[in-house]
Every structure is written in structure tokens, then in C-alpha cells.
Amino acid sequence: MKFRLAVIVFAAIAATSLIGAIAMAGALSINLKQGFNAYLEARDRERLEGAVAAVIDAVDRGGGPDAIDRGTLDLALAVKRAVRVPLRLPPPPPRDDAAPGAGPPPRSFGPPERFEARLILLDRAGRALFGPPLPPRDRWPPHILRHDLVIGGKRIGALVLLPRSPAPRSIDARFLASQYRTAGFMVLALMLLSLLPAWIVARAGARMVAAIKASTGAIAQGRYDQPAPASAIREVSAVTDDINQMAGQLDKLQTARRRWLAEISHELRTPLAGLRGEVDALVEGIRPLTPAAIESIHEEVGTLGRLVEDLHFLAVSDLSGPACTFAPADAIALCRAVVSRFAGSAHQAGLSLRLGDEGPSSVAVVWDGRRIDQVLANVLTNSLRYTDPPGTIVVAVTIAHDVVQLSIADSAPGVPDEALHALFDPLYRLDATRDRATGGSGLGLSVSASIVAAHRGRIEAAPSALGGVAIVITLPIDARAA
């Protein structure tokens, strides 16, 4: 069974509000009761201290400290008038001739409510002179108050105040009950008021999720023109931004895939068309079968084979990365061998190709020498093909910390800054200077980028100090440990 998000959020907020209201009501009730009892106890202590002062004054005026021990009625009446308590003399002792079981009625230890009715006067021996019945010492209530009567440093008796009775109809009890009712009404009103914003929040959250769902549903159907709406909530805004960025990337990938299919079909059709024309001419007898014709067909087949091989290499690289066999090598020796191999082609093109003078004589590395040779060859092939004569191409090797930088810089023409990052995209060409007429499939730098990535390095294009383009390859000294 599935529930709507708005209902779930509303129920969660409402339940949280209810639990919070109940907890707040309980805490308020406990705090109110404890605070009110503390207030009553403090008031009783204050009044007891006043009663002690009144009793001491009455004793001084009624016969002195010994009057309490004598238990004279006049003293008791004087104390009664001083503290305004009802006179309750202790019951007389039972007579010797009384029947068994006869005697004074049992004392009730339930404390009364009024202050005057809870006050007991004790003599020096602890006998009650007047006041309500006093329970045995081992049965005293926990909150009983006692204050000694001291005159001239001599203890003459004590005043004992019994705890307040929780009478349901007392003024204090009625006041406390009214506070409970008021607090309960406030908590109930607060809980009811919280339901409205809870419903508003639940509805807003449901609408927001519905909008995000619509956007992701459109992406799932291949439509990337329905962005997720922005939100004022930071976390939700981060999610919608990621969704919109994902949609943009998927749109770019879809566009690139279509462009790839179109360009690959065009790249394959060009050598196939030339090859088919050569074969048709031979079949129809238009062109005789000569070594030159066979060489032309061989070149077309070689071009087609290299294109298919590069496409296969890129496809495999995207799936699992190119296979590399790392072994100790010398970076300077690798560069020197490639420069020596391309020296003749550079001379025929009217270009100067040389290895940079600065730098160490040898650099020990752990690379796949065959793959790095392929990278350098691809970059140099591009430089030879697109550098205007008379021009210069310089290959340099530098060491920085634990990486080695290989740079191939050529002279004019250069590449616009906004196009530098696109040089490593498959089948990318600049219309003006790097078109299909000059040769090449447009995959060499893409293949090089895949090989460099397999070595945990990076390859970048930047403007050259010679006026052309500088391809900078940064590789770790030991590609196995990178």
C-alpha cells in the first residue's frame, strides 16, 4: 500500500507536534506542581519563623521559660493569642479504673490544611502542649517542619508544622487546577495551530517532488529540455542543480553520439569511395592494372585500416582503458628516437625539428615505451602536417618533482584559445587549417589522450612561444605507482 507524500509528511509533522505537545504539557505540569509546592513550603517556613518569634515573646510575657514546663493554661492561652492557633490540649491520661480498651479516642494523623491548624507546640521534653495530634517520631511525614524555641541560649521547646493536606477543595488546590486547565488549553491550541503550517509544508514538499519527478521522467524518455525547478531549500537546490547538470551532460553526450555516427560514417565513406572508384576503373577496363594502380589501392586500404584501428582503440579505451605494459625506459631516449625518425619528413616539409638543448641527458621512467612512442608520433605528425614552412618544431623534456613533462611546440599557425580544449575530441578539425584535405582522420590526439590517461597523466594544449601550439604531456615517473 502506497501513500501520498503530502499525507506522510503531514502525518509525521502532526504526530511530532502531538508528541511535543504531550511532552510539553507533562513537563509544564510537573514543573508547575513542583514550583507551586516549593512556593508553599517557603511560605510555611516564613510563617513558622514568625510564629516562633511570637511564641518566644509570649513566653517572656507569660512567665518565662519555666512556664512551658509547668504547662499552665494561661501560658497556652497567651501562646494561642500570639500565633492565633486553636487551643487543642493533649488528652488526659487514662484512669486506672477504666475498662480495658477505654480511653481517649485514637488520634488522627492526617494533617489539616490551614497554617494555624497545623502548628504544634512542644515543651522541653517533646510533649505536645496544644495543636493537632502529633504522630510518633518514626512516622513523621517527610516534609514536616520543626523549629526550636531558644531563649537566652536555652532550649525551652519547639514548634512543629505539619505538612499541608492535599485537599481537593482548598484554595491552593483550586488555583493549581486552574493553572493545569490553562496550560492544557494552551497546549491544545498550539497543537491545532501547528496543523495548518504542517499541511502547507506537506503540500509544498509534494509539489516540489512532483516537479522533480516530471523533470527526471522527461530525462528518462530522452527529453532534456525540461529542467528541474529551482528551490530556496539548499539541499533540494543542490539536487535540482545536479539533475539539470546531468541533463545537460546527457544532452551533450546524445549530440556527440549523433555527431560521432555521422562523422564516422563520413570518414569511412571517403576512403571506401576512393577504393571503390579504383576497383571499378580496373574492372571496367578504364584503368589498366599497373603497379601504380595497385599501390594506390594499397594506400586507400591502409588509410581505411588505420581509421578502423583508431576507432577500435578508442572504443576499447572507453570500455576498459588501453592495454599498457609498463617497463623501465629512458624518456630522453624515447624522444630522441622519435625526433630522429621524423627528421627526414620534417626536412621535406621545410621544417626544423630538434630536441631541446636544456634538460638532463637521461631520465629513468617506468612507462609503456611503445605507447608513449605512439603518442609522440601522433603529436609530431599533427605538427608536421599543420605547421607552415619555414617553421620550427621543438621537443623538450623537463622534470618537476615526481613527474616528467614532454612538450612539443611548433610555430605558426596557431589555434584559437577557445578551440584548444577541443583538439582532443575525436574527429575534431579546424575548418581553416586542419581539414580532411591535408590528411589524417582526426583521431590521433584522441588516441594520445587515452594512452596518457592510462599512464595516470594528463595532456593539454596551450599557445606556443613559437607562435603555434604547444602540446604538454605530464606523466608520473613510475606509472605503476601513480
GITA-V44400 format. One record per residue. N is the residue number from 1. PSI is psi in degrees with one decimal (999 if undefined). BURIAL is I if it has 16 or more other C-alpha atoms within 10 Angstrom, else O. Layout:
n={N/N}
psi={PSI/PSI}
burial={BURIAL/BURIAL}
//
This chain:
n={1/2/3/4/5/6/7/8/9/10/11/12/13/14/15/16/17/18/19/20/21/22/23/24/25/26/27/28/29/30/31/32/33/34/35/36/37/38/39/40/41/42/43/44/45/46/47/48/49/50/51/52/53/54/55/56/57/58/59/60/61/62/63/64/65/66/67/68/69/70/71/72/73/74/75/76/77/78/79/80/81/82/83/84/85/86/87/88/89/90/91/92/93/94/95/96/97/98/99/100/101/102/103/104/105/106/107/108/109/110/111/112/113/114/115/116/117/118/119/120/121/122/123/124/125/126/127/128/129/130/131/132/133/134/135/136/137/138/139/140/141/142/143/144/145/146/147/148/149/150/151/152/153/154/155/156/157/158/159/160/161/162/163/164/165/166/167/168/169/170/171/172/173/174/175/176/177/178/179/180/181/182/183/184/185/186/187/188/189/190/191/192/193/194/195/196/197/198/199/200/201/202/203/204/205/206/207/208/209/210/211/212/213/214/215/216/217/218/219/220/221/222/223/224/225/226/227/228/229/230/231/232/233/234/235/236/237/238/239/240/241/242/243/244/245/246/247/248/249/250/251/252/253/254/255/256/257/258/259/260/261/262/263/264/265/266/267/268/269/270/271/272/273/274/275/276/277/278/279/280/281/282/283/284/285/286/287/288/289/290/291/292/293/294/295/296/297/298/299/300/301/302/303/304/305/306/307/308/309/310/311/312/313/314/315/316/317/318/319/320/321/322/323/324/325/326/327/328/329/330/331/332/333/334/335/336/337/338/339/340/341/342/343/344/345/346/347/348/349/350/351/352/353/354/355/356/357/358/359/360/361/362/363/364/365/366/367/368/369/370/371/372/373/374/375/376/377/378/379/380/381/382/383/384/385/386/387/388/389/390/391/392/393/394/395/396/397/398/399/400/401/402/403/404/405/406/407/408/409/410/411/412/413/414/415/416/417/418/419/420/421/422/423/424/425/426/427/428/429/430/431/432/433/434/435/436/437/438/439/440/441/442/443/444/445/446/447/448/449/450/451/452/453/454/455/456/457/458/459/460/461/462/463/464/465/466/467/468/469/470/471/472/473/474/475/476/477/478/479/480/481/482}
psi={129.2/142.7/154.8/147.7/-39.3/-40.3/-41.8/-46.6/-43.2/-44.8/-39.4/-44.9/-41.5/-42.4/-40.3/-41.6/-41.0/-45.9/-42.7/-38.9/-42.8/-43.5/-40.9/-39.6/-42.9/-45.3/-40.4/-40.0/-46.2/-44.4/-40.2/-42.6/-45.8/-42.1/-39.9/-41.1/-39.3/-38.1/-44.4/-39.5/-41.0/-38.4/-39.6/-40.5/-43.0/-43.1/-33.1/-40.4/-38.8/-38.3/-38.0/-44.8/-39.0/-39.7/-43.8/-41.0/-40.4/-37.0/-42.9/-38.8/-12.8/10.3/0.4/179.9/-34.3/-15.0/-32.3/-41.4/-35.7/-21.0/34.4/144.7/-33.7/-40.0/-41.9/-41.1/-36.5/-42.6/-39.5/-44.3/-31.8/-42.4/-2.4/52.8/149.6/139.4/119.0/93.3/147.9/147.2/149.0/154.0/153.2/147.6/154.5/-29.8/11.3/151.2/152.2/135.3/-13.9/161.4/-170.9/150.6/151.1/142.8/144.1/123.5/4.1/120.7/137.5/-173.0/-49.1/150.4/-47.0/-31.6/-5.7/3.0/134.0/132.3/124.9/145.6/-170.8/-29.5/-1.6/11.3/141.6/122.5/-40.7/166.2/-179.0/162.7/137.8/124.0/163.4/156.9/-35.8/-5.8/20.7/140.9/156.1/-26.8/27.4/142.0/138.6/137.7/122.1/149.0/116.6/126.3/122.1/34.6/7.5/127.9/123.9/-6.3/-160.0/154.9/131.4/132.8/117.2/152.3/159.1/142.0/134.1/61.3/129.7/-20.4/8.8/161.8/-42.6/-42.3/-40.0/-38.4/-44.9/-39.8/-38.8/-36.2/-39.1/-45.1/-43.5/-45.6/-39.9/-43.3/-40.4/-42.9/-42.0/-42.8/-40.4/-40.2/-41.9/-39.3/-29.8/-17.3/-33.4/-54.0/-28.2/-42.9/-38.3/-45.5/-41.7/-43.6/-42.0/-42.8/-39.4/-41.7/-39.4/-43.9/-37.3/-39.9/-41.5/-38.7/-40.4/-39.8/-46.8/-32.7/-40.0/-39.0/-41.0/-27.7/4.0/11.6/120.9/16.7/15.5/85.5/154.3/139.9/150.2/156.0/149.4/-12.5/127.4/-48.3/-42.4/-38.7/-38.1/-39.1/-46.5/-36.5/-42.2/-39.3/-44.9/-38.0/-40.0/-41.7/-40.8/-42.0/-41.4/-37.4/-42.3/-41.3/-39.4/-43.6/-42.5/-38.4/-43.3/-40.6/-39.2/-48.4/-42.9/-44.2/-37.5/-43.0/-37.7/-41.8/-39.4/-33.6/-32.7/-55.2/-31.8/-37.8/-42.9/-42.3/-41.0/-37.9/-41.9/-46.3/-42.8/-39.7/-38.0/-40.9/-41.1/-1.1/8.2/-35.3/131.0/153.7/95.7/164.5/-34.6/-40.0/-41.1/-39.9/-39.2/-43.2/-39.0/-40.7/-41.2/-41.4/-39.4/-42.4/-44.8/-40.4/-42.6/-39.0/-45.8/-38.7/-42.3/-41.3/-42.0/-39.9/-44.7/-38.8/-44.2/-37.4/-38.8/-31.7/-51.5/4.0/149.2/145.4/125.2/141.4/105.0/136.4/158.2/139.7/173.9/115.6/-38.8/-41.6/-38.6/-47.5/-40.7/-38.7/-41.4/-42.6/-41.7/-37.9/-32.0/2.6/-42.1/-44.2/-38.2/-40.6/-41.4/-31.1/0.7/30.1/154.6/118.3/124.4/161.3/135.0/141.9/-36.4/153.1/169.4/164.5/-22.5/148.5/113.3/125.8/168.5/95.1/174.9/98.1/-37.8/-40.6/-41.6/-36.1/-39.3/-39.7/-49.8/-38.2/-41.6/-44.1/-43.6/-35.6/-43.2/-44.6/-43.0/-35.2/-33.4/0.8/130.9/137.2/154.5/128.1/179.7/139.9/126.8/127.8/124.6/150.8/127.0/155.0/130.7/109.9/-117.0/23.7/159.2/133.2/125.9/124.0/136.4/107.6/135.6/170.5/-173.8/154.7/156.4/-170.0/135.9/145.7/-37.8/-13.7/-4.8/-41.4/-19.2/-4.4/-25.0/4.1/141.8/137.5/20.1/135.8/147.9/133.2/-37.8/-48.0/-13.7/67.2/178.4/-22.3/-27.3/-3.2/168.1/151.9/-9.4/14.3/-7.6/-48.5/-30.9/-42.5/-41.6/-41.6/-37.8/-40.4/-42.9/-40.6/-35.6/-22.9/11.0/35.7/-166.5/153.1/133.1/155.0/137.8/160.9/141.1/148.3/-17.1/-5.7/-3.4/-128.7/141.0/120.8/116.8/121.6/120.2/120.5/144.6/151.3/-41.8/102.5/-19.1/-34.9/-3.7/999}
burial={O/O/O/O/I/I/O/O/I/I/I/O/I/I/O/O/I/I/O/O/I/I/O/O/I/O/O/I/I/O/O/I/I/O/O/O/O/O/O/O/I/O/O/I/I/O/I/I/O/O/I/I/I/I/I/I/I/I/I/O/O/I/O/O/I/O/I/I/O/O/O/O/O/O/I/I/I/I/I/I/O/I/I/O/I/I/I/I/O/O/O/O/O/O/O/O/O/O/O/O/O/O/O/O/O/O/O/O/O/I/I/I/I/O/I/I/I/I/I/I/I/I/I/I/O/O/I/I/I/I/I/I/I/I/O/O/O/O/O/O/O/O/O/O/I/I/O/I/I/O/O/O/O/O/O/I/I/I/I/I/I/I/I/I/O/O/O/O/O/O/O/I/O/O/O/I/O/O/I/I/O/O/I/I/O/O/I/I/O/O/I/O/O/O/I/O/O/I/I/O/I/I/I/O/O/I/O/I/I/O/I/I/O/O/I/I/O/I/I/O/O/O/O/I/O/I/I/I/I/I/O/O/O/O/O/I/O/O/O/I/I/O/I/I/O/O/I/I/O/I/I/O/O/O/O/O/O/O/O/O/O/O/O/I/O/O/I/I/O/O/I/I/O/O/I/O/O/I/I/O/O/I/O/O/O/O/O/O/O/O/O/O/I/O/O/O/I/O/O/I/I/O/I/I/O/O/I/I/O/I/I/O/I/I/O/O/I/O/O/O/O/I/O/O/O/I/O/O/I/I/I/I/O/I/I/I/O/I/I/O/O/I/I/O/O/I/O/O/I/I/I/I/I/I/I/O/O/O/O/O/O/O/I/O/I/I/I/I/I/O/I/I/I/I/I/I/I/I/I/I/I/I/I/I/I/I/I/I/O/O/I/I/I/I/I/I/I/I/I/O/O/O/I/I/I/I/I/I/I/I/I/I/O/I/I/O/O/O/O/I/O/O/I/I/I/I/I/I/I/O/O/O/I/I/O/O/O/O/O/I/I/I/I/I/I/I/I/I/I/I/I/I/I/I/I/I/I/I/I/O/I/I/I/I/O/I/I/I/I/I/I/I/I/I/I/I/I/I/I/O/O/O}
//
